[in-house]
Amino acid sequence: MRFDELDLEYDVLDALDAMQFVECTPIQEQAINVVLDGDDLIACAQTGTGKTAAYLLPIINNLARENDAPRDAIRCVVMVPTHELAQQIDRQLEGFSYYLPISSVAIHGGTDGKDFARQQRGLKMGADIVIATPGRLLAHMKMGYVNLSQVSVFVLDEADRMLDMGFYDDIFQIASKLPRDRQTLMFSATMPTKIQQLAKTIMHDPVEVKIAVSKPTEKIDQSKVVCYENQKTPILKFLFKHTFSKRVIVFASSKLKVKDLNRELRAAGWKTGEMHSDLDQPAREKVMNDFRAGRIDILVATDIVARGIDIDDIAMVVNYDVPHEAEDYVHRIGRTARANNDGKAVTFVSERDRRKFKYIENFLGYVVRSEDIPADFGKLPSYDSIEHDDDKPKRNSKNNHGRRDRPRRNQRTNDKPSANQSVDNEENKKSQKQRKRWHHRPKIKGDKGSE
């Protein structure tokens, strides 16, 4: 379906035309009309399917039609889990509402005192749409100047991640301050029990839309490389030389590994940047801006950018480490093949992570193909056999209990000791007792044993 077939205002369609948005994605096609009609909505769709436009377009369309609210009113609240996502949605909103008098303010942490004051002024003056993280919005609400009595639409974006991050009580506290007759929209990549419980509590007879729940888009060319840990970096460099070395995100499991990998790749001549929780907000923004502008070709990151970062032209995603959960795998590789583009995703599976990746394949419902790697990198571990003998650590001639093989002290034998051996044993016992007694004798000043 085309956007101009929907019941959208001409000013909205003009903005979409200027942004070269022509065809709706499936989630947009099914969700926009529901939102335009004023119904509550639960939308479950994979990352990268255009969820943001699916709720922003009909919201600004409806707000533009209804001009009876006070000028200083807050008319819509969009809750998001991270400040990166809040900034991203605010930028998208500027484009969609370019020809409309729609105001917005992003409320999030990771900023300095000046930015907090800017947020404070925006909330006091009122805004058509407030895009906020739960903790920071509550901080402003506790100061007494946030009026939510005119809110007509409440949106929970990436609801599953907000609950994972512990915002369940914060969301309830914010929802309790909103009008009961509001419209509530919930967008989530997964639908666990906690999300369903939340929906029953804060929503009224919602329409449910489900699009390819938690499965990667077919436009992603997925592959795996089964290798040893020390083979990962050489193989990664090989991929950069023979596939893509620009517009690439490499996900690693820890910030320490991100720092080390970024340092090694930069020393090898690639233009790289790192993203992890040790960076403050200005540093994160600089890295992301450099990556968007092409000043950085390869971004090495933890899962801090696995969700909610809207960069449409990512050519390849590399999972340097297998993610902990199948959902994390979907969100990571969902950074590529966005906006109808093709993409590539490669996962390095070490000998310790084979079982974990087999679980991900079971979740996906198919076996991810193996990437062709030259024999120059040496022997690779087996993937088909989980418990492969060659992959087990050697015990250095120890027995099953971790002790080195040696005769036991009191091991019985069929041979009886001779008379001379018995006498020798008795003498040895006496000598051992004397040495033990001397060893444990308290040492006093002047005693030779203390020198």
Rosetta blueprint (number, residue, H / E / L):
1 M L
2 R E
3 F H
4 D H
5 E H
6 L L
7 D L
8 L L
9 E L
10 Y H
11 D H
12 V H
13 L H
14 D H
15 A H
16 L H
17 D H
18 A H
19 M L
20 Q L
21 F L
22 V L
23 E E
24 C L
25 T L
26 P H
27 I H
28 Q H
29 E H
30 Q H
31 A H
32 I H
33 N H
34 V H
35 V H
36 L H
37 D L
38 G L
39 D L
40 D L
41 L E
42 I E
43 A E
44 C E
45 A E
46 Q L
47 T L
48 G L
49 T L
50 G L
51 K H
52 T H
53 A H
54 A H
55 Y H
56 L H
57 L H
58 P H
59 I H
60 I H
61 N H
62 N H
63 L H
64 A H
65 R H
66 E L
67 N L
68 D L
69 A L
70 P L
71 R L
72 D L
73 A L
74 I L
75 R L
76 C E
77 V E
78 V E
79 M E
80 V L
81 P L
82 T L
83 H H
84 E H
85 L H
86 A H
87 Q H
88 Q H
89 I H
90 D H
91 R H
92 Q H
93 L H
94 E H
95 G H
96 F H
97 S L
98 Y L
99 Y L
100 L L
101 P L
102 I L
103 S L
104 S E
105 V E
106 A E
107 I E
108 H L
109 G L
110 G L
111 T L
112 D L
113 G H
114 K H
115 D H
116 F H
117 A H
118 R H
119 Q H
120 Q H
121 R H
122 G H
123 L H
124 K H
125 M H
126 G L
127 A L
128 D L
129 I E
130 V E
131 I E
132 A E
133 T L
134 P H
135 G H
136 R H
137 L H
138 L H
139 A H
140 H H
141 M H
142 K L
143 M L
144 G L
145 Y L
146 V L
147 N L
148 L L
149 S L
150 Q L
151 V L
152 S L
153 V E
154 F E
155 V E
156 L E
157 D E
158 E L
159 A H
160 D H
161 R H
162 M H
163 L H
164 D H
165 M L
166 G L
167 F L
168 Y H
169 D H
170 D H
171 I H
172 F H
173 Q H
174 I H
175 A H
176 S L
177 K L
178 L L
179 P L
180 R L
181 D L
182 R L
183 Q E
184 T E
185 L E
186 M E
187 F E
188 S E
189 A L
190 T L
191 M L
192 P L
193 T H
194 K H
195 I H
196 Q H
197 Q H
198 L H
199 A H
200 K H
201 T H
202 I H
203 M L
204 H L
205 D L
206 P L
207 V E
208 E E
209 V E
210 K E
211 I E
212 A L
213 V L
214 S L
215 K L
216 P L
217 T L
218 E L
219 K L
220 I E
221 D E
222 Q E
223 S E
224 K E
225 V E
226 V E
227 C L
228 Y L
229 E H
230 N H
231 Q H
232 K H
233 T H
234 P H
235 I H
236 L H
237 K H
238 F H
239 L H
240 F H
241 K H
242 H H
243 T L
244 F L
245 S L
246 K L
247 R L
248 V E
249 I E
250 V E
251 F E
252 A L
253 S L
254 S L
255 K H
256 L H
257 K H
258 V H
259 K H
260 D H
261 L H
262 N H
263 R H
264 E H
265 L H
266 R H
267 A H
268 A L
269 G L
270 W L
271 K L
272 T E
273 G E
274 E E
275 M E
276 H L
277 S L
278 D L
279 L L
280 D L
281 Q H
282 P H
283 A H
284 R H
285 E H
286 K H
287 V H
288 M H
289 N H
290 D H
291 F H
292 R H
293 A H
294 G L
295 R L
296 I L
297 D L
298 I E
299 L E
300 V E
301 A E
302 T L
303 D H
304 I H
305 V H
306 A L
307 R L
308 G L
309 I L
310 D L
311 I L
312 D L
313 D L
314 I L
315 A L
316 M E
317 V E
318 V E
319 N E
320 Y L
321 D L
322 V L
323 P L
324 H L
325 E L
326 A H
327 E H
328 D H
329 Y H
330 V H
331 H H
332 R H
333 I H
334 G L
335 R L
336 T L
337 A L
338 R L
339 A L
340 N L
341 N L
342 D L
343 G E
344 K E
345 A E
346 V E
347 T E
348 F E
349 V E
350 S L
351 E L
352 R L
353 D L
354 R H
355 R H
356 K H
357 F H
358 K H
359 Y H
360 I H
361 E H
362 N H
363 F H
364 L H
365 G L
366 Y L
367 V L
368 V L
369 R E
370 S E
371 E L
372 D L
373 I L
374 P L
375 A H
376 D H
377 F H
378 G L
379 K L
380 L L
381 P L
382 S L
383 Y L
384 D L
385 S L
386 I L
387 E L
388 H L
389 D H
390 D H
391 D H
392 K L
393 P L
394 K L
395 R L
396 N L
397 S L
398 K E
399 N L
400 N L
401 H L
402 G L
403 R L
404 R E
405 D L
406 R L
407 P L
408 R L
409 R L
410 N L
411 Q L
412 R L
413 T L
414 N L
415 D L
416 K L
417 P L
418 S L
419 A H
420 N H
421 Q H
422 S H
423 V H
424 D H
425 N H
426 E H
427 E H
428 N H
429 K H
430 K H
431 S H
432 Q H
433 K H
434 Q H
435 R H
436 K H
437 R H
438 W H
439 H H
440 H H
441 R L
442 P L
443 K L
444 I L
445 K L
446 G L
447 D L
448 K H
449 G H
450 S H
451 E L
